[in-house]
């Protein structure tokens, strides 16, 4: 495999790892904010602003993850998918 393809694949994998880390951080932050605050006591506009901000960040991170996702499964993933499909057909 040419070095440029290996570098591109490594870059995609690194980007995917970083995006997944940011998604995890965002999810943890949402949980922490919900545990640290009582949404019922917040003004409706504050709740809407907080939800909107987090949804916008989540949407952007998911779009980036989709952009940098591998276009096709790796050989190991493909073998697993093939095994699953064969098992379902039996």
URWOPE-V653983 format. One record per pair of residues at least 6 apart in sequence whose ideal C-beta (glycine too) atoms are under 7 Angstrom apart, sorted by sequence separation. I is the first residue (numbers start at 0). GAP is how many residues later the second one is. If there is no record, write none. Layout:
[[I GAP] [I GAP]]
This chain:
[[38 8] [72 8] [29 24] [25 28] [25 31] [25 32] [25 35] [22 38] [21 39] [18 42] [18 45] [18 46] [15 49] [18 49] [15 52] [14 53] [15 53] [11 56] [11 58]]
